[in-house]
Amino acid sequence: MLKKALPDIGRASSKILGGPDYLGVQEVSRLDLVPHETSFTLRFSAECRQQDYLEVRRYLNRELLLLCEKEDLKLV
């Protein structure tokens, strides 16, 4: 899913100069509030100009959230 979606996400923003790229799983942890549930933190990167960093970061977060919702992935 990511392999297919990331190039489209990158092409849709003129502020992204390279990527975005999936870098892997950064962290895995158990959730105390929900038994038998595990939380994953995934790492992504994209190349942009320094002055566009916050805009690109918000854009990527939004697009990745929408992708997860579209794919019916449960977010914690």
MOPAC internal coordinates of N, CA, C and O (Angstrom, degrees):
PM7 1SCF
backbone

  N    0.0000 0     0.00 0     0.00 0    0    0    0
  C    1.4437 1     0.00 0     0.00 0    1    0    0
  C    1.5268 1   109.94 1     0.00 0    2    1    0
  O    1.2310 1   120.20 1   132.19 1    3    2    1
  N    1.3318 1   117.22 1   -47.81 1    3    2    1
  C    1.4683 1   120.53 1  -179.26 1    5    3    2
  C    1.5220 1   111.65 1   -65.29 1    6    5    3
  O    1.2310 1   120.90 1   139.29 1    7    6    5
  N    1.3195 1   115.88 1   -40.71 1    7    6    5
  C    1.4644 1   120.18 1  -178.63 1    9    7    6
  C    1.5280 1   110.99 1   -58.89 1   10    9    7
  O    1.2310 1   120.87 1   143.44 1   11   10    9
  N    1.3329 1   115.94 1   -36.56 1   11   10    9
  C    1.4567 1   120.63 1   179.84 1   13   11   10
  C    1.5275 1   111.89 1   -79.38 1   14   13   11
  O    1.2310 1   120.09 1   140.38 1   15   14   13
  N    1.3236 1   117.43 1   -39.62 1   15   14   13
  C    1.4601 1   121.49 1  -171.64 1   17   15   14
  C    1.5305 1   113.89 1   -81.64 1   18   17   15
  O    1.2310 1   119.26 1   144.61 1   19   18   17
  N    1.3106 1   119.01 1   -35.39 1   19   18   17
  C    1.4685 1   120.88 1  -173.53 1   21   19   18
  C    1.5345 1   113.62 1   -59.84 1   22   21   19
  O    1.2310 1   118.67 1   135.87 1   23   22   21
  N    1.3277 1   120.14 1   -44.13 1   23   22   21
  C    1.4726 1   118.30 1   177.75 1   25   23   22
  C    1.5296 1   112.74 1   -60.08 1   26   25   23
  O    1.2310 1   120.47 1   140.96 1   27   26   25
  N    1.3384 1   116.71 1   -39.04 1   27   26   25
  C    1.4702 1   120.06 1   178.38 1   29   27   26
  C    1.5209 1   111.14 1   -65.38 1   30   29   27
  O    1.2310 1   120.37 1   139.34 1   31   30   29
  N    1.3168 1   116.89 1   -40.66 1   31   30   29
  C    1.4624 1   121.47 1   177.95 1   33   31   30
  C    1.5303 1   109.69 1   -62.14 1   34   33   31
  O    1.2310 1   120.13 1   137.16 1   35   34   33
  N    1.3148 1   117.35 1   -42.84 1   35   34   33
  C    1.4642 1   121.57 1   179.47 1   37   35   34
  C    1.5189 1   112.74 1   -65.49 1   38   37   35
  O    1.2310 1   120.36 1   138.38 1   39   38   37
  N    1.3184 1   116.92 1   -41.62 1   39   38   37
  C    1.4667 1   120.54 1  -179.08 1   41   39   38
  C    1.5321 1   112.14 1   -69.36 1   42   41   39
  O    1.2310 1   120.34 1   154.67 1   43   42   41
  N    1.3209 1   116.96 1   -25.33 1   43   42   41
  C    1.4678 1   120.67 1  -176.59 1   45   43   42
  C    1.5313 1   113.00 1   -75.87 1   46   45   43
  O    1.2310 1   119.93 1   168.23 1   47   46   45
  N    1.3214 1   117.74 1   -11.77 1   47   46   45
  C    1.4702 1   120.76 1   179.56 1   49   47   46
  C    1.5259 1   110.18 1  -118.66 1   50   49   47
  O    1.2310 1   120.86 1   -55.99 1   51   50   49
  N    1.3115 1   115.95 1   124.01 1   51   50   49
  C    1.4687 1   119.91 1   177.84 1   53   51   50
  C    1.5213 1   111.62 1   -72.65 1   54   53   51
  O    1.2310 1   119.90 1   166.61 1   55   54   53
  N    1.3204 1   117.80 1   -13.39 1   55   54   53
  C    1.4729 1   122.29 1  -179.27 1   57   55   54
  C    1.5284 1   112.11 1   -81.33 1   58   57   55
  O    1.2310 1   120.39 1   159.94 1   59   58   57
  N    1.3379 1   116.85 1   -20.06 1   59   58   57
  C    1.4652 1   120.54 1   179.82 1   61   59   58
  C    1.5215 1   108.65 1   -86.02 1   62   61   59
  O    1.2310 1   120.60 1   -61.14 1   63   62   61
  N    1.3249 1   116.46 1   118.86 1   63   62   61
  C    1.4705 1   122.26 1  -177.76 1   65   63   62
  C    1.5212 1   111.97 1   -91.94 1   66   65   63
  O    1.2310 1   119.90 1   154.37 1   67   66   65
  N    1.3212 1   117.80 1   -25.63 1   67   66   65
  C    1.4580 1   122.96 1   179.29 1   69   67   66
  C    1.5099 1   110.03 1  -155.60 1   70   69   67
  O    1.2310 1   120.80 1   -37.96 1   71   70   69
  N    1.3359 1   116.07 1   142.04 1   71   70   69
  C    1.4548 1   119.50 1  -178.73 1   73   71   70
  C    1.5122 1   110.64 1    86.96 1   74   73   71
  O    1.2310 1   120.33 1    22.69 1   75   74   73
  N    1.2844 1   116.97 1  -157.31 1   75   74   73
  C    1.4594 1   129.62 1     6.23 1   77   75   74
  C    1.5293 1   111.94 1   -75.29 1   78   77   75
  O    1.2310 1   121.96 1   -22.85 1   79   78   77
  N    1.3201 1   113.84 1   157.15 1   79   78   77
  C    1.4548 1   121.51 1  -179.40 1   81   79   78
  C    1.5218 1   109.46 1  -124.58 1   82   81   79
  O    1.2310 1   121.25 1   -35.92 1   83   82   81
  N    1.3260 1   115.22 1   144.08 1   83   82   81
  C    1.4673 1   121.72 1   174.01 1   85   83   82
  C    1.5242 1   107.09 1   -87.79 1   86   85   83
  O    1.2310 1   120.25 1   -56.62 1   87   86   85
  N    1.3354 1   117.14 1   123.38 1   87   86   85
  C    1.4567 1   121.41 1  -176.93 1   89   87   86
  C    1.5264 1   113.18 1   -99.60 1   90   89   87
  O    1.2310 1   119.92 1   167.42 1   91   90   89
  N    1.3176 1   117.75 1   -12.58 1   91   90   89
  C    1.4553 1   120.57 1   176.48 1   93   91   90
  C    1.5124 1   112.95 1   121.96 1   94   93   91
  O    1.2310 1   121.65 1     8.14 1   95   94   93
  N    1.3324 1   114.44 1  -171.86 1   95   94   93
  C    1.4537 1   121.60 1  -179.77 1   97   95   94
  C    1.5166 1   108.41 1   -85.41 1   98   97   95
  O    1.2310 1   120.64 1   -56.52 1   99   98   97
  N    1.3259 1   116.37 1   123.48 1   99   98   97
  C    1.4546 1   121.42 1  -179.96 1  101   99   98
  C    1.5216 1   111.52 1   -87.94 1  102  101   99
  O    1.2310 1   120.55 1   141.76 1  103  102  101
  N    1.3402 1   116.55 1   -38.24 1  103  102  101
  C    1.4567 1   120.06 1  -174.19 1  105  103  102
  C    1.5256 1   109.97 1  -151.54 1  106  105  103
  O    1.2310 1   121.25 1   -35.38 1  107  106  105
  N    1.3343 1   115.21 1   144.62 1  107  106  105
  C    1.4539 1   122.60 1   173.49 1  109  107  106
  C    1.5151 1   106.38 1  -128.94 1  110  109  107
  O    1.2310 1   120.77 1   -49.72 1  111  110  109
  N    1.3503 1   116.13 1   130.28 1  111  110  109
  C    1.4656 1   118.64 1   179.90 1  113  111  110
  C    1.5142 1   110.37 1  -146.98 1  114  113  111
  O    1.2310 1   121.16 1   -24.74 1  115  114  113
  N    1.3189 1   115.39 1   155.26 1  115  114  113
  C    1.4620 1   121.85 1   176.48 1  117  115  114
  C    1.5196 1   108.97 1   -83.75 1  118  117  115
  O    1.2310 1   120.62 1   -34.14 1  119  118  117
  N    1.3074 1   116.42 1   145.86 1  119  118  117
  C    1.4591 1   121.36 1   177.53 1  121  119  118
  C    1.5224 1   109.21 1   -94.29 1  122  121  119
  O    1.2310 1   120.18 1   -56.57 1  123  122  121
  N    1.3195 1   117.26 1   123.43 1  123  122  121
  C    1.4619 1   121.22 1  -178.99 1  125  123  122
  C    1.5218 1   112.38 1   -70.76 1  126  125  123
  O    1.2310 1   120.14 1   146.56 1  127  126  125
  N    1.3212 1   117.34 1   -33.44 1  127  126  125
  C    1.4557 1   120.95 1  -174.73 1  129  127  126
  C    1.5285 1   113.66 1   -79.02 1  130  129  127
  O    1.2310 1   120.43 1   155.24 1  131  130  129
  N    1.3177 1   116.79 1   -24.76 1  131  130  129
  C    1.4644 1   120.83 1  -177.76 1  133  131  130
  C    1.5341 1   108.44 1  -122.06 1  134  133  131
  O    1.2310 1   120.00 1   -70.33 1  135  134  133
  N    1.3260 1   117.60 1   109.67 1  135  134  133
  C    1.4793 1   119.83 1  -179.10 1  137  135  134
  C    1.5250 1   111.82 1   -60.22 1  138  137  135
  O    1.2310 1   120.84 1   -36.27 1  139  138  137
  N    1.2996 1   116.00 1   143.73 1  139  138  137
  C    1.4687 1   124.08 1   175.64 1  141  139  138
  C    1.5301 1   113.11 1    63.45 1  142  141  139
  O    1.2310 1   119.87 1  -156.08 1  143  142  141
  N    1.3204 1   117.86 1    23.92 1  143  142  141
  C    1.4587 1   121.63 1   177.12 1  145  143  142
  C    1.5268 1   109.34 1  -113.57 1  146  145  143
  O    1.2310 1   120.80 1   -34.23 1  147  146  145
  N    1.2994 1   116.07 1   145.77 1  147  146  145
  C    1.4581 1   122.11 1   179.98 1  149  147  146
  C    1.5194 1   108.72 1  -125.46 1  150  149  147
  O    1.2310 1   121.01 1   -37.36 1  151  150  149
  N    1.3202 1   115.67 1   142.64 1  151  150  149
  C    1.4564 1   122.09 1   179.00 1  153  151  150
  C    1.5268 1   109.12 1  -107.71 1  154  153  151
  O    1.2310 1   120.55 1   -41.45 1  155  154  153
  N    1.3338 1   116.56 1   138.55 1  155  154  153
  C    1.4567 1   122.24 1   177.77 1  157  155  154
  C    1.5249 1   109.20 1  -120.74 1  158  157  155
  O    1.2310 1   120.62 1   -42.31 1  159  158  157
  N    1.3048 1   116.43 1   137.69 1  159  158  157
  C    1.4591 1   121.64 1   172.60 1  161  159  158
  C    1.5181 1   107.19 1  -110.09 1  162  161  159
  O    1.2310 1   120.77 1   -59.94 1  163  162  161
  N    1.3140 1   116.14 1   120.06 1  163  162  161
  C    1.4612 1   121.27 1  -179.51 1  165  163  162
  C    1.5178 1   109.44 1  -102.26 1  166  165  163
  O    1.2310 1   120.37 1   -32.32 1  167  166  165
  N    1.3243 1   116.91 1   147.68 1  167  166  165
  C    1.4620 1   122.43 1  -177.40 1  169  167  166
  C    1.5269 1   109.24 1  -113.05 1  170  169  167
  O    1.2310 1   121.46 1   -47.94 1  171  170  169
  N    1.3274 1   114.81 1   132.06 1  171  170  169
  C    1.4627 1   122.52 1   177.14 1  173  171  170
  C    1.5250 1   108.31 1  -128.60 1  174  173  171
  O    1.2310 1   120.65 1   -22.70 1  175  174  173
  N    1.3157 1   116.36 1   157.30 1  175  174  173
  C    1.4617 1   119.91 1   174.81 1  177  175  174
  C    1.5253 1   108.93 1  -142.27 1  178  177  175
  O    1.2310 1   121.73 1   -23.98 1  179  178  177
  N    1.3255 1   114.30 1   156.02 1  179  178  177
  C    1.4597 1   121.17 1   174.96 1  181  179  178
  C    1.5219 1   107.61 1  -149.95 1  182  181  179
  O    1.2310 1   120.92 1   -32.68 1  183  182  181
  N    1.2926 1   115.85 1   147.32 1  183  182  181
  C    1.4594 1   120.84 1   177.93 1  185  183  182
  C    1.5280 1   109.08 1   -91.42 1  186  185  183
  O    1.2310 1   121.19 1   -47.46 1  187  186  185
  N    1.3392 1   115.32 1   132.54 1  187  186  185
  C    1.4610 1   120.49 1   178.23 1  189  187  186
  C    1.5265 1   108.61 1  -155.18 1  190  189  187
  O    1.2310 1   121.15 1    -9.11 1  191  190  189
  N    1.3284 1   115.41 1   170.89 1  191  190  189
  C    1.4597 1   119.40 1   174.75 1  193  191  190
  C    1.5278 1   108.70 1   -73.01 1  194  193  191
  O    1.2310 1   120.51 1   -29.91 1  195  194  193
  N    1.3220 1   116.63 1   150.09 1  195  194  193
  C    1.4656 1   120.62 1  -176.51 1  197  195  194
  C    1.5309 1   111.42 1   -56.73 1  198  197  195
  O    1.2310 1   120.02 1   139.37 1  199  198  197
  N    1.3150 1   117.56 1   -40.63 1  199  198  197
  C    1.4683 1   120.09 1  -178.00 1  201  199  198
  C    1.5380 1   112.50 1   -69.35 1  202  201  199
  O    1.2310 1   120.03 1   165.02 1  203  202  201
  N    1.3305 1   117.54 1   -14.98 1  203  202  201
  C    1.4611 1   121.54 1   179.12 1  205  203  202
  C    1.5292 1   112.98 1   -98.82 1  206  205  203
  O    1.2310 1   120.43 1  -179.22 1  207  206  205
  N    1.3257 1   116.77 1     0.78 1  207  206  205
  C    1.4562 1   121.47 1  -172.32 1  209  207  206
  C    1.5313 1   112.75 1   -53.92 1  210  209  207
  O    1.2310 1   119.55 1   127.04 1  211  210  209
  N    1.3190 1   118.46 1   -52.96 1  211  210  209
  C    1.4695 1   120.60 1  -176.12 1  213  211  210
  C    1.5272 1   111.50 1   -65.13 1  214  213  211
  O    1.2310 1   120.32 1   140.06 1  215  214  213
  N    1.3184 1   116.99 1   -39.94 1  215  214  213
  C    1.4671 1   120.20 1   178.37 1  217  215  214
  C    1.5277 1   111.01 1   -63.75 1  218  217  215
  O    1.2310 1   120.36 1   136.90 1  219  218  217
  N    1.3274 1   116.92 1   -43.10 1  219  218  217
  C    1.4637 1   121.12 1   179.81 1  221  219  218
  C    1.5254 1   109.96 1   -67.42 1  222  221  219
  O    1.2310 1   120.18 1   140.02 1  223  222  221
  N    1.2993 1   117.27 1   -39.98 1  223  222  221
  C    1.4710 1   120.93 1   179.22 1  225  223  222
  C    1.5327 1   110.40 1   -61.55 1  226  225  223
  O    1.2310 1   120.17 1   133.25 1  227  226  225
  N    1.3252 1   117.27 1   -46.75 1  227  226  225
  C    1.4735 1   120.78 1   178.51 1  229  227  226
  C    1.5348 1   110.65 1   -63.84 1  230  229  227
  O    1.2310 1   120.60 1   138.66 1  231  230  229
  N    1.3164 1   116.47 1   -41.34 1  231  230  229
  C    1.4631 1   121.08 1   179.02 1  233  231  230
  C    1.5331 1   110.89 1   -60.76 1  234  233  231
  O    1.2310 1   120.45 1   132.18 1  235  234  233
  N    1.3311 1   116.74 1   -47.82 1  235  234  233
  C    1.4689 1   120.08 1  -179.77 1  237  235  234
  C    1.5218 1   111.21 1   -63.50 1  238  237  235
  O    1.2310 1   120.09 1   135.97 1  239  238  237
  N    1.3271 1   117.43 1   -44.03 1  239  238  237
  C    1.4626 1   120.26 1   178.18 1  241  239  238
  C    1.5227 1   110.84 1   -57.60 1  242  241  239
  O    1.2310 1   120.88 1   134.63 1  243  242  241
  N    1.3187 1   115.92 1   -45.37 1  243  242  241
  C    1.4688 1   120.78 1  -179.35 1  245  243  242
  C    1.5238 1   111.02 1   -63.86 1  246  245  243
  O    1.2310 1   120.31 1   131.59 1  247  246  245
  N    1.3266 1   117.01 1   -48.41 1  247  246  245
  C    1.4568 1   120.45 1  -177.50 1  249  247  246
  C    1.5261 1   111.97 1   -64.69 1  250  249  247
  O    1.2310 1   120.11 1   142.10 1  251  250  249
  N    1.3235 1   117.40 1   -37.90 1  251  250  249
  C    1.4655 1   120.45 1   178.70 1  253  251  250
  C    1.5221 1   110.87 1   -69.94 1  254  253  251
  O    1.2310 1   120.17 1   142.79 1  255  254  253
  N    1.3164 1   117.28 1   -37.21 1  255  254  253
  C    1.4622 1   120.81 1   175.27 1  257  255  254
  C    1.5288 1   110.18 1   -63.05 1  258  257  255
  O    1.2310 1   120.00 1   133.53 1  259  258  257
  N    1.3237 1   117.61 1   -46.47 1  259  258  257
  C    1.4640 1   120.97 1   178.57 1  261  259  258
  C    1.5305 1   111.69 1   -62.35 1  262  261  259
  O    1.2310 1   120.35 1   142.90 1  263  262  261
  N    1.3225 1   116.93 1   -37.10 1  263  262  261
  C    1.4608 1   121.10 1   177.44 1  265  263  262
  C    1.5236 1   110.83 1   -63.50 1  266  265  263
  O    1.2310 1   120.40 1   135.70 1  267  266  265
  N    1.3214 1   116.83 1   -44.30 1  267  266  265
  C    1.4710 1   120.51 1   178.57 1  269  267  266
  C    1.5207 1   110.99 1   -63.16 1  270  269  267
  O    1.2310 1   120.48 1   138.38 1  271  270  269
  N    1.3245 1   116.69 1   -41.62 1  271  270  269
  C    1.4613 1   119.77 1   178.12 1  273  271  270
  C    1.5273 1   110.95 1   -64.40 1  274  273  271
  O    1.2310 1   120.34 1   138.38 1  275  274  273
  N    1.3206 1   116.96 1   -41.62 1  275  274  273
  C    1.4628 1   121.65 1   179.26 1  277  275  274
  C    1.5263 1   110.77 1   -61.92 1  278  277  275
  O    1.2310 1   120.62 1   142.04 1  279  278  277
  N    1.3159 1   116.42 1   -37.96 1  279  278  277
  C    1.4720 1   121.73 1  -178.85 1  281  279  278
  C    1.5235 1   111.85 1   -86.56 1  282  281  279
  O    1.2310 1   120.44 1  -175.53 1  283  282  281
  N    1.3307 1   116.77 1     4.47 1  283  282  281
  C    1.4685 1   123.62 1   178.83 1  285  283  282
  C    1.5306 1   112.15 1    58.47 1  286  285  283
  O    1.2310 1   120.88 1  -140.02 1  287  286  285
  N    1.3288 1   115.92 1    39.98 1  287  286  285
  C    1.4633 1   121.46 1   175.63 1  289  287  286
  C    1.5218 1   108.94 1   -89.02 1  290  289  287
  O    1.2310 1   120.96 1   -48.62 1  291  290  289
  N    1.3190 1   115.77 1   131.38 1  291  290  289
  C    1.4547 1   120.69 1  -178.90 1  293  291  290
  C    1.5291 1   109.26 1   -75.30 1  294  293  291
  O    1.2310 1   120.92 1   -54.62 1  295  294  293
  N    1.3280 1   115.84 1   125.38 1  295  294  293
  C    1.4501 1   121.55 1   178.96 1  297  295  294
  C    1.5187 1   109.50 1  -105.28 1  298  297  295
  O    1.2310 1   121.39 1   -42.76 1  299  298  297
  N    1.3277 1   114.95 1   137.24 1  299  298  297
  C    1.4704 1   120.05 1   179.27 1  301  299  298
  C    1.5023 1   109.26 1  -115.71 1  302  301  299
  O    1.2310 1   120.10 1   180.00 1  303  302  301

